Amino acid sequence: MMTCRMDDLRDKEVVNLENGARLGCVCDIEMDTASARVCA
């Protein structure tokens, strides 16, 4: 399991796992605090 801070996510690049397309860097994030899951 990977843990990171919200600030660390800004430096990560998002890649589509199905086709390998690079989608860009994280600039905005929506998180469900009850389940600790990223929504959008």
C-alpha positions in Angstrom: 0.0 0.0 0.0 1.3 3.4 -0.9 0.7 6.4 1.4 1.4 10.0 0.5 0.3 13.4 1.5 -2.0 15.6 -0.7 0.9 17.8 -1.5 2.8 14.8 -2.8 0.0 14.0 -5.3 0.7 17.2 -7.1 4.0 15.8 -8.3 2.5 12.6 -9.6 1.5 12.0 -13.2 -1.8 10.2 -13.8 -1.7 7.3 -16.3 -4.7 5.4 -17.7 -4.1 1.7 -16.7 -6.1 0.4 -19.7 -4.2 2.0 -22.5 -1.2 3.7 -20.9 -2.3 7.2 -22.0 -0.7 9.9 -19.9 -3.4 12.1 -18.5 -1.3 14.8 -16.8 -0.5 15.9 -13.3 -2.9 16.1 -10.4 -4.1 19.7 -9.9 -7.4 19.1 -8.1 -8.7 16.2 -6.0 -12.1 15.2 -4.5 -11.9 12.8 -1.6 -14.5 10.9 0.4 -13.2 11.3 4.0 -15.5 8.6 5.4 -14.0 5.8 3.1 -10.7 7.6 2.5 -11.1 7.1 -1.3 -10.4 9.4 -4.1 -13.7 10.3 -5.9 -12.5 12.6 -8.7 
